[in-house]
Amino acid sequence: MKLRGSIRRRLLFQLAGIAALLSVAFFLVVRAVAERAAEGTQDDILAASATAIADSLGSENGVVTLDLPYSALSMLGTVSEDRVFYRIQTDDGVTLTGYTDLPEPRVAPSRGVPAFSTIDYRGEEVRTVSVRRAVGPATQSTDVIVTVAQTRLGLAALSRRITATATGVGAGFFLIANILSLWAASSAMRPIDRMTAAVTRRGPKDLRPVTGDTPTELVPLVDALNSFMGRLRSSLTRTEDFIAEAAHRVRTPLATVRAQAEVTHLKLNKPEHKQAIRDMIHAIDESSRSAGQMLDHAMVTFRTDSLARGEMELGAMMIEICDRLAPTAELKDIVIHRSLPSHPVPFQGDAILLQAALQNILDNAIKYSPADSDITVSLDAGKQIRLSITDQGRGFADTDTTRLTNRYERGANVGDVVGSGLGLTIADDVARAHGGHLHIATNTTGEGACVSIVLPL
């Protein structure tokens, strides 16, 4: 599986990028609107000042008079160091009063409509407004142009404050948008996280359909997953049925062939024929044991994923296993001793798996023990439950006992005995499935081995 990055991280980055673009756009819009509003305010004040001056114009005997009102210029006063200039001139360019070097308006104003412009004056950028007013009687009126100018230092300072404010607001907007983006990404991914957690908590054999509230976008994925689990469930069921059927189909014919071979062995007289039949019976036994262990291992592999726990009594189980394998032990004159407590030892577990594990351990003990020897089957229920099988066989010599639970791994001193190397693997898998472990050691009272399944109470 190739990883293509995190959807949550990708969504977060996309939302953060959108937030960044919106923050920049917000900054530019706020700055532009605020500066335009500030410029509009300055223009309105300039126009009001020029209009007040124009309204104070008069005419006496054909001469233009001016009583310059204080309020006309005081309204332009600001906390900054802005300077104010004015010029009153006739339409033909004759300055009546004010700053004579103040440039004339670039566009001559019309009556009632002020004309605004921005120019450089005395090394500074100034904003000017010009107002045209007719002074005197209608028949002898004179057009007078009133120009008022103001530097833009205050406007520049205001612009810097607006920029700083817009930057702060934009940064705050970006930060809040990122926090909301993180929340939105987590919220959008929460259904997937919830579904993942629900599937993760399931056991390996829990193949029920995924149910619950599912977003519309995830419905195809959930449907495909449920369909796949349905097919997998059917496949596993067929596999388990096949294993059970194979165990029956393989073991039963081999048992029949062995019985027929024993009957034939009793009827033969020639030693060479008897030896041939004995070899056949031995091969049948080994084939039956190997096939049985392989099928047991397959069965254990399937059942350990979901244990069918039930109440059982371990002492009765060990007695049943000893009785089942007693005929095999008697063929080698091996005596199975039972050291079991007098009181019942109840346990919650999978009886089929525990029977398979103990049967494989006892079968190994019988197979690798010499004739006329003893095997001890014991059950101890103290701080933990220990089911032990001790024999007087070959032991493990120099073999690393930790490797004997690996599949098809056998001891270094049993090469002359046919075996599959699955018996201890099965026992170890069963012990681990029940929360315990398999303990492999040599016989402390002499030659042989001691294999124990240790289970928690």
C-alpha positions in Angstrom: 0.0 0.0 0.0 1.4 3.4 -1.0 0.8 6.3 1.3 -0.4 9.4 -0.5 -0.5 11.8 2.4 -3.1 12.6 5.0 -6.6 13.7 4.0 -6.9 15.6 7.2 -3.6 17.4 6.6 -4.5 18.1 3.0 -7.9 19.5 3.9 -6.3 21.6 6.7 -3.7 23.0 4.3 -6.4 23.8 1.7 -8.6 25.6 4.2 -5.5 27.4 5.6 -4.6 28.6 2.0 -8.2 29.8 1.5 -8.1 31.6 4.8 -4.8 33.2 3.8 -6.2 34.4 0.5 -9.4 35.7 2.3 -7.2 37.5 4.9 -5.2 39.2 2.2 -8.3 40.2 0.4 -9.9 41.4 3.6 -6.8 43.5 4.4 -6.8 45.1 1.0 -10.5 45.8 1.0 -10.5 47.3 4.5 -7.5 49.4 3.8 -8.9 50.7 0.5 -12.4 51.5 1.9 -10.9 53.1 5.0 -8.4 55.3 3.0 -11.1 56.2 0.6 -13.4 57.2 3.5 -10.5 59.3 5.0 -9.8 61.0 1.7 -13.5 61.7 1.3 -13.7 63.2 4.7 -10.7 65.4 4.0 -12.3 66.5 0.7 -15.6 67.3 2.4 -13.8 69.5 5.0 -11.7 71.2 2.3 -14.9 71.9 0.2 -16.7 73.2 3.3 -13.8 75.5 4.1 -13.6 76.8 0.5 -17.3 77.3 0.4 -17.3 79.3 3.7 -14.6 81.6 2.3 -16.5 82.0 -0.9 -19.7 82.9 1.0 -17.8 85.7 2.8 -16.9 87.4 -0.5 -18.6 90.7 -1.2 -18.5 93.7 -3.6 -18.3 97.4 -2.8 -18.3 99.9 -5.7 -17.2 97.1 -8.1 -14.3 96.1 -5.8 -14.3 92.5 -4.4 -14.1 92.5 -0.6 -13.3 89.6 1.8 -14.0 89.2 5.5 -12.1 85.9 6.0 -13.9 83.9 8.6 -11.8 82.2 11.2 -13.9 79.1 11.2 -13.1 78.5 7.5 -9.5 77.6 8.2 -9.9 76.4 11.8 -12.0 73.5 10.6 -8.9 72.2 8.8 -6.9 72.0 12.0 -5.7 68.5 13.0 -3.6 66.9 15.6 -0.9 66.4 13.0 1.4 69.0 11.5 -0.6 69.6 8.4 -0.3 73.1 6.9 -3.1 75.0 5.2 -2.8 77.3 2.1 -5.4 79.4 0.3 -5.6 81.7 -2.7 -8.3 83.9 -3.9 -8.1 85.1 -7.4 -10.1 86.5 -10.2 -11.0 84.5 -13.2 -8.2 86.3 -15.2 -5.6 85.1 -12.7 -5.2 88.2 -10.6 -4.5 87.2 -6.9 -6.7 89.1 -4.5 -5.2 87.5 -1.3 -3.4 84.4 -0.1 -0.4 82.5 -1.4 0.3 83.9 -4.9 2.5 80.9 -5.8 -0.2 78.4 -5.1 -0.9 76.8 -8.5 -4.1 77.4 -10.3 -6.5 74.5 -10.5 -5.7 72.1 -13.3 -9.3 72.0 -14.3 -11.2 75.2 -13.9 -14.1 74.7 -11.6 -17.6 75.5 -12.6 -20.1 77.4 -10.5 -21.5 75.3 -7.7 -19.2 72.3 -8.4 -15.9 72.2 -6.5 -12.8 70.8 -8.4 -10.3 68.6 -6.5 -6.7 67.8 -7.3 -3.5 66.5 -5.7 -0.4 68.5 -6.5 3.2 69.0 -5.2 3.6 72.4 -3.5 6.7 73.6 -1.8 8.1 70.0 -1.7 5.0 68.5 -0.2 2.0 66.7 -1.5 -1.1 68.7 -0.9 -4.8 68.3 -1.6 -6.6 71.3 -3.2 -10.1 72.2 -3.8 -11.3 75.2 -6.0 -14.7 76.9 -5.9 -15.9 79.4 -8.4 -18.3 82.1 -7.2 -19.8 85.2 -9.0 -19.4 88.4 -6.9 -21.3 91.6 -7.4 -24.4 92.7 -9.2 -25.7 90.3 -11.9 -24.8 92.9 -14.6 -21.3 93.7 -13.3 -20.5 90.4 -11.5 -16.9 89.1 -11.3 -16.0 85.4 -11.1 -13.7 84.7 -8.2 -11.9 81.4 -7.7 -11.3 80.3 -4.1 -8.6 77.6 -3.7 -7.8 76.0 -0.4 -5.0 73.4 0.0 -3.9 71.2 2.8 -0.9 68.9 3.2 -1.5 65.2 3.6 0.6 64.4 6.6 -2.5 63.7 8.7 -4.0 61.6 6.0 -0.7 59.6 5.8 -0.6 59.1 9.5 -4.3 58.0 9.4 -3.4 55.7 6.5 -0.6 54.1 8.6 -3.0 53.6 11.5 -5.6 52.1 9.1 -2.9 49.8 7.7 -1.8 48.6 11.1 -5.4 48.1 12.2 -6.2 46.2 8.9 -3.0 44.1 9.4 -4.0 43.2 12.9 -7.6 42.4 11.9 -6.3 40.3 8.9 -3.9 38.4 11.1 -6.6 37.8 13.7 -9.0 36.7 11.0 -6.3 34.3 9.6 -5.6 32.8 13.1 -9.3 32.3 13.8 -9.8 30.9 10.3 -7.0 28.4 10.9 -8.5 27.3 14.2 -11.9 26.9 12.6 -10.2 25.1 9.7 -8.6 22.6 12.1 -12.0 22.1 13.8 -13.7 21.7 10.4 -11.0 19.2 9.2 -11.4 17.2 12.4 -15.1 17.3 12.2 -15.1 16.2 8.6 -12.8 13.3 9.4 -14.7 12.3 12.6 -17.0 9.8 10.8 -14.0 8.1 9.2 -12.2 8.0 12.6 -15.4 6.6 14.3 -15.7 3.9 11.6 -12.0 3.1 11.9 -12.2 2.7 15.7 -15.3 0.5 15.4 -13.6 -1.8 12.9 -10.4 -1.8 14.9 -12.1 -2.9 18.1 -13.4 -6.0 16.3 -11.8 -9.4 16.5 -10.2 -11.0 13.5 -13.3 -13.2 13.0 -15.9 -10.4 13.5 -17.1 -9.9 9.9 -20.5 -8.3 10.7 -21.6 -5.5 8.3 -20.5 -2.0 9.3 -23.5 -0.1 10.6 -24.2 3.3 12.1 -24.6 6.8 10.9 -22.6 7.2 7.7 -22.1 10.4 5.6 -23.4 10.2 2.1 -19.8 10.4 0.7 -18.8 7.3 2.6 -21.8 5.2 1.7 -20.1 3.6 -1.4 -17.0 2.8 0.6 -19.0 1.2 3.5 -21.1 -0.8 1.0 -18.0 -2.1 -0.7 -16.4 -2.9 2.7 -19.6 -4.8 3.8 -19.7 -6.6 0.5 -16.0 -7.7 0.8 -16.6 -8.8 4.4 -19.6 -10.8 3.3 -17.5 -12.6 0.7 -14.7 -13.1 3.1 -17.1 -14.6 5.7 -18.4 -17.0 3.2 -14.9 -18.0 2.2 -13.9 -18.6 5.8 -17.0 -20.6 6.5 -16.2 -22.8 3.5 -12.6 -23.2 4.6 -13.6 -24.3 8.1 -16.1 -26.7 6.7 -13.5 -28.1 4.4 -11.0 -28.6 7.3 -13.6 -30.4 9.3 -14.6 -32.5 6.4 -11.0 -33.2 5.4 -10.2 -34.3 9.0 -13.0 -36.8 8.8 -12.3 -37.9 5.3 -8.6 -38.4 5.9 -8.6 -40.0 9.4 -11.4 -42.4 8.8 -9.9 -44.2 5.7 -6.5 -44.3 7.4 -8.0 -45.9 10.5 -9.8 -48.4 8.3 -6.7 -49.3 6.4 -4.8 -49.7 9.7 -7.4 -52.0 11.0 -7.3 -54.1 7.9 -3.5 -54.2 8.0 -3.6 -55.5 11.6 -6.1 -58.2 10.7 -3.9 -59.2 7.8 -0.9 -59.2 10.1 -2.5 -61.7 12.4 -3.2 -64.1 9.4 0.3 -64.1 8.0 2.8 -66.7 8.9 6.0 -65.7 7.1 8.2 -63.3 9.1 9.1 -61.2 6.1 5.4 -60.7 5.3 4.7 -59.8 8.9 7.5 -57.3 8.9 6.1 -55.7 5.7 2.7 -55.3 7.3 4.3 -53.9 10.4 6.1 -51.4 8.3 2.8 -50.6 6.6 1.1 -50.1 9.9 3.9 -47.8 11.1 3.7 -45.7 7.9 -0.1 -45.5 8.3 0.3 -44.4 11.9 2.8 -41.7 10.9 0.6 -40.5 8.0 -2.4 -40.4 10.2 -0.5 -38.5 12.9 1.0 -36.0 10.4 -2.3 -35.4 8.6 -4.1 -35.1 12.0 -1.6 -32.6 13.3 -1.8 -30.5 10.1 -5.6 -30.4 10.3 -5.5 -29.7 14.0 -3.1 -26.8 13.3 -5.4 -25.4 10.7 -8.4 -25.8 13.0 -6.5 -24.1 15.9 -5.5 -21.2 13.6 -9.1 -20.5 12.7 -10.6 -21.0 16.2 -7.9 -19.0 18.1 -9.1 -15.8 16.4 -12.5 -16.1 18.1 -12.5 -18.5 21.1 -15.7 -20.3 21.8 -15.3 -20.0 25.5 -17.4 -22.2 27.8 -17.3 -23.7 31.2 -15.2 -26.9 31.5 -13.6 -29.1 34.2 -9.9 -29.6 33.5 -9.5 -32.7 35.5 -12.2 -34.6 33.6 -10.7 -33.3 30.3 -7.3 -34.8 31.2 -8.8 -38.1 32.2 -10.6 -38.3 28.9 -7.4 -37.6 26.9 -5.5 -40.2 28.9 -8.2 -42.8 28.2 -8.2 -41.8 24.5 -4.4 -42.4 24.1 -4.1 -45.3 26.5 -4.3 -47.9 23.8 -1.4 -46.3 21.9 0.7 -46.2 25.1 -0.1 -49.9 25.8 1.4 -50.9 22.5 4.7 -49.7 23.9 4.0 -50.9 27.4 4.0 -47.3 28.6 2.1 -46.6 31.8 0.3 -43.2 32.1 0.2 -42.0 35.7 -2.4 -39.4 36.6 -1.7 -36.8 39.3 -4.9 -34.9 39.5 -6.6 -32.9 42.4 -9.5 -34.5 44.1 -11.6 -31.3 43.7 -12.9 -30.0 40.4 -10.8 -27.4 38.6 -13.3 -25.2 36.5 -12.0 -23.1 33.6 -13.5 -20.8 31.0 -12.1 -21.6 27.6 -12.4 -23.4 24.3 -12.6 -27.1 25.1 -11.9 -28.3 21.6 -8.6 -26.3 21.4 -7.4 -27.4 24.9 -8.1 -31.0 24.1 -6.2 -30.7 20.8 -3.2 -29.1 22.6 -3.1 -31.7 25.4 -3.6 -34.6 23.0 -0.6 -33.4 20.9 1.6 -33.1 23.9 0.7 -36.5 25.3 1.0 -38.0 21.8 4.5 -36.6 21.5 5.4 -38.0 24.9 4.2 -41.5 23.9 6.0 -41.3 20.5 9.4 -40.2 21.9 9.3 -42.4 25.0 11.0 -45.8 25.1 9.0 -49.0 25.8 8.4 -49.9 29.4 8.6 -46.3 30.6 6.3 -44.0 32.5 4.4 -40.8 31.7 3.0 -38.6 34.3 0.0 -36.3 33.6 -0.5 -33.8 36.4 -2.8 -30.8 37.1 -1.9 -28.1 39.6 -4.3 -25.2 40.4 -2.4 -22.8 42.7 -1.8 -19.2 41.7 -2.1 -20.3 38.2 -3.2 -23.5 36.4 -0.5 -25.8 35.2 -1.3 -28.8 33.0 2.0 -30.8 32.8 3.0 -34.0 30.9 6.3 -35.5 32.0 8.0 -38.4 30.2 11.1 -40.5 30.4 12.0 -40.2 26.7 14.9 -38.6 24.8 14.5 -35.1 26.1 15.8 -32.2 24.0 19.5 -32.8 24.1 21.2 -29.5 23.0 18.2 -28.2 21.2 17.1 -24.6 21.8 13.7 -25.2 23.4 12.5 -21.7 22.5 12.5 -22.7 18.8 10.4 -25.8 19.2 7.2 -23.9 19.1 8.0 -22.7 15.5 6.1 -24.6 12.8 7.9 -27.7 11.5 10.7 -27.2 14.0 11.9 -30.5 15.6 14.6 -31.4 18.1 18.1 -32.3 17.0 17.8 -35.8 18.5 14.6 -37.1 16.9 15.7 -37.4 13.2 15.0 -41.1 13.2 11.4 -40.6 14.2 8.9 -39.5 11.7 7.0 -36.3 12.8 5.5 -33.1 11.5 6.9 -30.6 14.0 3.5 -29.1 14.7 2.5 -30.6 18.0 4.2 -28.0 20.2 3.2 -25.3 17.8 -0.4 -26.2 18.3 0.0 -26.3 22.1 1.7 -22.9 22.1 -1.0 -21.3 20.0 -3.7 -22.6 22.2 -2.0 -21.5 25.4 -1.5 -18.0 24.0 -5.0 -17.8 22.8 -6.2 -18.4 26.4 -3.8 -15.8 27.9 -1.2 -18.3 29.0 2.0 -19.8 27.7 3.8 -23.0 27.0 6.6 -24.1 29.3 9.1 -26.6 27.8 11.8 -28.0 30.1 13.7 -31.2 30.8 12.5 -33.8 33.4 13.8 -32.7 36.8 13.7 -36.2 38.2 15.6 -37.9 35.4 15.8 -38.3 31.7 12.9 -37.0 29.5 10.9 -33.9 29.0 8.3 -31.9 30.8 5.9 -29.8 28.8 3.3 -27.7 30.6 0.4 -25.5 29.5 0.3 -22.6 32.0 -3.1 -20.8 32.2 -4.3 -17.8 34.3 -6.9 -18.5 36.9 
